[in-house]
Amino acid sequence: MIEILNPTDLLRAKETGALVAGILQTLKSRSAVGTNLLDIDRWAQTMITEAGAQSCYVDYEPSFGRGPFGHYICTSVNDAVLHGLPHDYPLANGDLLTLDLAVAKGGVVADSAISFIVGDSKSPESAAMIDATERALSAGIAAARPGAHVGDISHAIGSVLSEAGYPINTEFGGHGVGSTMHQDPHISNTGRPGRGYRLRPGLLLALEPWVMADTAQLVTDADGWTLRSATGCRTAHSEHTIAITDDGAEILTLPKQPQP
């Protein structure tokens, strides 16, 4: 299913996007050495509930997972890259943490992910990986405009990731959003320009470049949800929800800039 949102729903999407961005930034600011992943999940639950919104994850039960997800945010650490199931783990200095959050409010979903290094440890390799996903995300957004194709977005993302030297997995990627979290079109993190669905104003897309340092192969954790790099290497993931407009793309999950 592909939904094209009307102007009223687009206004609701902007509100949901701002909520997701704000929650992620708050959780990032609280994620310090010693913070437990289960505390992050509880904080997310509280903020979602207080905002009158609904989690897209807690009852999520797709074919690739083991039963309902049962938590409110994905917390992926180091070699975990997608669908990280929160568990009893205190963050350590230098951990590479990805927080991935999807929320519905007013009947419209927004989805976003951020990766960052915990504590004051410096890891040039981890920082470079995070930077590559962020640059790929920016390139994908720049390619998203009315009349362009999904393949144009995929090509833009893949070009940045490939030039940075990272293998690209095509099992999971970006997707349409709207009244539900996962919709068509699928947006691979590599592809050929000029191919696929033609973009139209009112379309909401979640673009999500993610990489593993030295492999394109995933393995599923014993928890039945968390996807890890097959070699145990570190990973990174960046994601925004965007709306296709008459003029290009508007980022709905962009954090507010601090006031001077």
Secondary structure, 3 states (H helix, E strand, C coil): CCCECCHHHHHHHHHHHHHHHHHHHHHHHHCCCCCEHHHHHHHHHHHHHHCCCEECCCCCCCCCCCCCCCCCCEEEECCEEECCCCCCCECCCCCEEEEEEEEEECCEEEEEEEEEECCCCCCHHHHHHHHHHHHHHHHHHHHCCCCCEHHHHHHHHHHHHHHCCCCCCCCCCEEEECCCCCEEEEECCCCCCCCCCECCCCEEEEECCEEECCCCCEEECCCCCCEEECCCCCEEECEEEEEECCCCEEECCCCCCCCC
